Amino acid sequence: MMRQYELVERVQRYKPDANEALLNKAYVYAMQKHGHQRRASGDPYFSHPLEVAAILTDMHMDEATIAVALLHDTIEDTTATRQEIDELFGPDLGRLVEGLTKLKKLDLVSKKAEQAENLRKLLLAIAEDVRVLLVKLADRLHNMRTMDHMPESKRLRIAEETMDIYAPLAGRMGMQGVREELEDLSFRYINPEAYKTVTARLAEVVERNRGVIEDIEKTLTKLFEKYSINATVKSRQKKPWSVFRKMETKALSFEQLSDIFGFRVLVDTVEDCYRALGAIHTSWSMVPGRFKDYISTPKQNDYRSIHTTIVGPSNQRVELQIRTRSMHNVAEYGVAAHALYKDGSQSGNGSSHALSKDTNAYAWLRRTIEQLAEGDNPEDFLENTKLELFQDQVFCFTPKGRLIALPRGATPIDFAYAVHTDVGDTCVGAKVNGRTMPLMTELKNGDEVEIIRSNAQTPPAAWESIVVTGKARAAIRRATKNAVRKQYSGLGLRILERAFERAGKVFQKEKLKPVLPRLARKDVEDVLASVGRGELASADVLKAMFPDYKDERVTSAPQKPREEGWFNLRNAAGMLFQIPGRSSRRQRSERKGEGAVPIRGVRGDLPVKFAPEGAVPGDRIVGILQPGAGITIYPIQSPSLTAFDDQPERWVDVRWDIDEGMKERFPARISVSAINAPGSLAEIAQVVATNDANIHMLSMVRTAPDFTEMLIDLEVWDLKHLNRLLSQLKDSSAVSGVRRVNG
């Protein structure tokens, strides 16, 4: 175990003026607090925070970060408190240590929700100070290095969590060295057999190609000497997890991989990067499509480098990364490599200003935090954060030249939401490089994307399966929920207005506010939506607003439904309803009272769907309230309505309210008896098409030697349109009979 003076010396090697007193104080305090605690390996527990601190000294972190590493488990695992840490080390360090402390006593049903809430807390703490992330990653790295002593079930869970969250999080913050080690350690436990196989094959390839690698290094070094470029050439080997993932995703065998080896060229300046590139490309042929310039267009994690593949010495493909030495430092250590702790004024305890908010890595983190503010449930948050973490990028531009970085596979919808949530919500189309393209088009590097917008647009729920970014998916989900809530709220308002009118009262939304506690709803819109969904009876709202109200209409006990006339029925809330028999339903459907709910179709502002047999403008109709699913519209003559005769509270007066300018067809079901001969179906389909109708679904119900009975679900404009179509089908030589099906 590292001694106290050894830790201080490690820090002083790269920071001679380090606050030695702070390091000594944190070392002694953490050692005392962890006392006789032991790890699963049997080692003193204090060895863990000490090793975490050692990992951070390799990144050349300041003494405040090293002190936090020593203290990071004290609040969670010992008797230490935040107040005590604040008093001894200052509130700045206390805040960082608390940010690394897991939430305790979480009253959550699922492990996934608990994991999400702890991740949420961690990201919020990282947003305040990136040093929380650096300590957390070092903590996870040491835990992964020493996981052999953990139970097997726990090892798998921790490895999966590391692969899903912490390794990609390190990558998004530019810490490639940490990411690669976390991935390989996780791979070892998640799929040990594959890990052993890939590792053994890599060792064979290294041994077999050792001479070739040395030859390429020497050849490149001589080339740069010829052009007077001060360059260092280093070979690099693809990591086992990277090899395995590429084999899986691209369905390649080990022998088909051409990029197991690569070479890094490190130079002094940006100018030297392009000079080295020119020397390489004038000496060997470049492989088309394998050139990327991340210096002029850095990745979101601040990674900068030139990538190219050439057909090099011995006619072998050679992958090259050309970067300055400072770029290489950032590529390996990411945010930890930025000299962001040197410019801030040091406080007495050795703390300093947090990471600059201008880096690309921090811009991503801020976007993630914005999603937290939207109030996603824990599972959605975890899913969206994972989507944001796993991103291989493409770079696109707005018409004004603004650069938008997106994951591979992103669509114009993702682009629109990346620009702004309002742009995504109002997106109706897109132009890619000046051409109108489908919204599901996969964007490519360098595409210029112009979003076509309409304020009348609401994002369709189906978009959620098209987009690939967490931000877009979360925004679409919220917009869909809001649109559905608005529909149910509008339906609830109409139901309440009618119920109050029948009771001789006037419904006013503002008078709902005082009775919200009695209805157990948080706001007025929640009440309206609950009524619209059928979760709250209109009678309950009436009773809550007018406790003294009594129904003065004639009451009677429930009666058996009759075919003719009206009968009385009392619902569960004690309110009397009159429900028509079949002929009286027809009479009621002919009334065009002001209280009837207007039906404009499934694209209107109410949650409406049609019965399986359909209904079209011109039909007399009735609505049945389906709890949680809005209103189902039935033709008044539908036999299916008898199923609701004893549920009067679900009946809703409805009427057609069709605009002449509307372009929406309506569903109707017909039965066709067709002659069983070649070409009959084609002739029927031709009649339907000629009449501007649409076949939605067709099924063969029964086939006899001479005739075939078909059920056809059509989409037509109105009743006149349907009747005209039925008439022409009857005249067809392929049809022996046709009728409309009403249930």
C-alpha angles and dihedrals in degrees: 000000000000115000124233095251091048092058092048091050092051091056094043091055091072099020109036093179094054117146098257093181092059092051093048092047094049092046094053095042094050092045091052094046095049088045111158096353114136133206123229088265091058093249120132108275091232089069088073100060087041092056090045088055090049091054089053092050087059086059089050094240121175123262093257090060091047090051091051089051090055091048100037097107099037099093093042100043108023140043091270118122134203090246092054092049090049092051095048102035106016132260093277094064091037090058091051093049091049090050088060094049116102118235111261130210094019108182093211129138100217135046087226091059091048091050090049094050092050090049090049090053092047094050091049089052091047089052088058095047128000092212087079088064094047093052092044093052092047089049092051092045093055092045090053092048091055101037098112090092094056123096111270095244091052092046091057094048093049092045092051091048090050092050093045100044121002101045094049090042089057089049093050089053090051097250097135096162092056092042094053094048092047091049094049093046090049092046089055091061101032095053109007095170093054090044092055093046096049093043092051092048091049091052090053092050092048092052093045094049100038093111093047092051092051091048092052091048091051093045093051092045091053091048092055091046088055090056092042093243116151098224137156117209118205128177118224131195125218112250121245094248092048090051093048094047092051092049090052100043096043097033092235130153120232090255092056094060110107100178105058087118128043137167132229120211112201118195137169105248142020089249089057089054091061093041089054090048091052092049091051096046093047090052100043136022118261119231106241116246094017099097122102128171109205091165095070090035110029121201119253090261090058093256111157126186143116115248122197138156121212137183092242138174115341088016091280125144109250123191115211134191115195118194143138119263091251090051088052090054090053091045091056102037103021114189090004089065095057112103091229100132096059100067098050120086113259118235123215095268093053096257122135145179117309127243117308112263091221098078121106091236091057092047088060091048091052090053090052091050089051088060090053089058090057090069102238114179115257096260093050091047092052092048093048093047090052090050089053092048098053102064132141101183144232123188121224133173138224117230087261092056100257111153116233119190115207137171119262110272092034119149133210087266090060088047092052093051091045089058093049138322091242090054090053094047092052097040114127101159146350142221116214113197089344096308124107106244136179115271090240092061112130109238122229135205112288097016116150109218126196116189118216110213140196126184089214091064125108117188109254115236088235089069089074090073092049103051124079104195123089092224093057093044093050093046093049091048091051093046091050091050091048092048092050091046090051091051093050090045091054091049091047091052092054092047092051093046090054093044092050091046091055089051092051093249134118117235115223120179095212091060089063093070098078092051098047093105090054090052092044092232128130099220144000094264089054090056093049093047091048091053090047091051091049093244094116124041118231087227090061091054091048091050092048093053096040108029092174095052115120126189104242095186120113112277131207139167119270112284133201110266114261129211094230136037128004130305132195124242132173119217128217092270091057097252118136119234130188113216121193126233115232098280092043090052087061090051092050093048089059092060112098097198122168090244096064115110111244115236117206099166137271091305094057129102096272130074097254134160132168131242116257091261090052133220130235134198107278093041117110103242144189130196127227117200110229111199108245093000107070124231126339113207119219131182107250092242094054112128087211089076092074087075089068099046091106094046103070095161089068097057115104127187108234136176136186116260103179123171116217089226093055115115101202128121122211131221125257131165124219135181117221125191103205130188109254098239136115112278097022094114091046091052092050091048090049092054090050093048094046089055093054093247127131131226108225098176137355131192134178105232101180134356124203129177092265106022140037121204114214132190109210125189106207136188113218137165100240146323094288090052091050094048091049090051092049090051093052092046090054089054092053116108089222094060127074096178142357134185140166116255115224102183 
